[in-house]
Amino acid sequence: MGITIKDIAKECGVSVATVSMALSDKPSRVSESTKKKVREIAKKHNYRPNNAAVSLANKRSRLIGIVFNDLRNTHIASLFMAINGVLEKNGYSLVCHIIKSGKNIDIDLIRDVTAENIGALIWAKSIEINDRKDAEFLKNVMESLGIPIITMDEYEFDCLGVDVLFDYEKGGYMATRHLIECGHRRIGCVAGKQSFYVTMKRLNGYKKALEASGIPYDPDLVYFGDYTMESGYEAFSHILGQKVTAIFSMNDEMAFGIYRAARLYGISIPEDISIVGFDNVPFADVMQTPLTTIGVPVEEMGKKVGEKVVELIEKKGESEKREKILYSPKLLVRGSTKTIP
């Protein structure tokens, strides 16, 4: 069993309250010599405050819940680290839960998250078709929690909180438009999970770019994967069989899978086929042929989520208006695309 604040108080010969004040960064009546002694003993025993207990004592939670579909994706991991960096700096800790894709939202999971005395909930789960079916149920549950709810998709909650959004449809349009401007007319699309609304938004952008250039949409040129490198690898033979000259990949990880498959097929990028990715994850620009991609400011968005969480908790009651923040895509042209006659 680890050392407690009572153990430190006993060793220092002071009260528990004095130890608590000495370990806090806030001004107090505790002398500097006592603070120094308490902190040295706490450091010696590798003592860490119990955030849940501190939350109860202060009536302000230092725990923040966060829910994802998956953490294995590089883009999502970067988002998590950016959010955590801001919250940790401000004295908050994340409690992470995963809801696997394709599963209905479980009221018991939401209860489990909120039972941990969290001060806010970051609902970073992508909207799926099942979520839309249960939209009113989810909205009622979230609004009954009485804490700020931060989302990264268009759930349309009315409770206190903020929606930090990205224009995925515009990104899909820009990626496809770039390939059209390079002279490509037969453009394949390696899509993500069909159940995700962010996939449909990217696909809508792809369709609109084709339509704007008078190119008919062909569903045979679209392969639905799952945003993993392996699904990009598996998609390549199908897309190649459709005699495309270019591919829009809905994320960089699937694009990396396409790179791997192309190498095995002896196909050169961009000489034989052009590729555009999405996200601008690390390594996209250090490949042997750097990947043209749609930039998503994931670190900036993650920091904004963290900052808004702190602001909503520490200024709770000052504003009841829900805020929306929309980030725009940026086309980053690199070596994986080329103009054809």
Order of alpha helices (4+ residues) and beta strands (2+ residues): alpha-alpha-alpha-alpha-beta-alpha-beta-alpha-beta-alpha-alpha-beta-beta-alpha-beta-alpha-beta-alpha-beta-alpha-beta-beta-alpha-beta-beta
